[in-house]
Amino acid sequence: MPESLTILEDLGRYETRAMHGQMPIVWDRAKDFQVWDRWGNCWLDFTSTIFVANAGHANQHITDAVKAALDADLVHSYSYATEIRASYLKRLVAAAPEGVGKAYLMSTGTEATEAAMRVMRIHGAKTGKGPGIISFDGSYHGRTLGAALMSGTEDSRRWIGHDDPNHHRFAFPFQRPCGDNTDWAGAFQAELAALRDRGIDPARDISGFLLETYIGWAAAFFPVDYVRALSDFAQQHGLVVAFDEVQSGFGRTGRLFGFEHYGVEPDLICCGKGIGNGLPLSSLLGSAELLDLPETGLLSSTHSANPLVCAAGLATLEELERRNLVAESARKGQRLLARLNRLQGRHPDRIAQVNGKGLVAAIILADPANGEPDGATASRICEAAMRKGVLFVHTGRESIKFGPPLTITDAALEEGLDVLDEIVDGLDGGAAA
Ligand SMILES: Cc1ncc(COP(=O)(O)O)c(C=O)c1O
């Protein structure tokens, strides 16, 4: 919109460019699964901002709870006790899997993965293990130092300036699109053997593993056998297994937590994004034994667990339950995946892969001429969709992701996918240009 240019220009002038890179639209209002600008344009939102608004944008029940917390004249209490924090924690722990006894509340996902690393290492030190942490190539765990060290791209670590010898990354075990007979338990053992070859004994030098439940940019899940082998090894040697559920938690994958698809019980669960439905809330969940390892006072942070975010977190859990949104995510996810698979069937040389579970999915684009990853076309499709009134997740690489609020209606889901079909079907005729 021409009228929006001054706002975009001001942001360009006064804000670090490191914040930028999204489609050039100016959000004025977002309600449920739609976004509006000030000039009457409306978009179907297949992003949930970035997998945050799981219970719908500006969800009335959550907004009312936050307003009530504001009206109660208690905006902040640092780590002094509040009733709303106690109520929320009780509810959060009750909603979590059986082994979870305690939680630590923070503001961002990166703090949650950092806290997991800290707890893994304290546990390791106490049980005679080294400080090593194993994570996966291509994964993303946040932007702070520890999280970046565990993140699996060179780009996210280059600024650090050194390679930390206690961080190890295994190759992400990508499954072939049409299924395969790979021995995934064996693939995990081969990674351990490679570590041993470098003089690192995983049973002695490692404190724990951090797994992004699905690899973010591609919505690709681990092979179940791989995760089970990892979990068995960790259990056998007393190592901690942490899942980064910042993106995959709170109903996104059709389960409350994405790791449930693997049939394993993690020791630590990192939560963020959808946990507060838009308010800055994150959490580390685990057994009382693990979460009580850090000394009193060692995990507090100025803004963690303030009354507003606790009210939002509690109301989010209530909404997920009251509106059956986890099951809705699974149901609508089947529609989403079926539509994407049909689209791939029409364009097998352009769409190399379709991944996803529940209401998160990705298509991976390839150049039909040579099969190489095709980030440029992914960007063109996202821009064309924006022009036609739909926002997809623009990853900046060869994938496009889909993650609408779990509240999206079936009709809106189909409408957004019709737009995707129209663009991709018209690609070679230049319709998306
Ligand atoms: C899997 C995962 N972990 C951690 C983070 C970091 O969360 P935050 O941006 O709230 O620090 C993200 C954010 O995109 C994420 O997707």
The ligand as an ORCA input file, in Angstrom:
! r2SCAN-3c Opt
* xyz 0 1
  C      12.465    -24.580     17.679
  C      12.767    -23.209     18.201
  N      13.515    -23.091     19.318
  C      13.813    -21.883     19.835
  C      13.372    -20.730     19.224
  C      13.729    -19.396     19.807
  O      12.593    -18.789     20.369
  P      12.573    -17.231     20.606
  O      12.605    -16.559     19.269
  O      11.297    -16.975     21.371
  O      13.780    -16.895     21.436
  C      12.583    -20.809     18.063
  C      12.127    -19.594     17.375
  O      11.872    -19.547     16.212
  C      12.274    -22.085     17.538
  O      11.537    -22.234     16.438
*
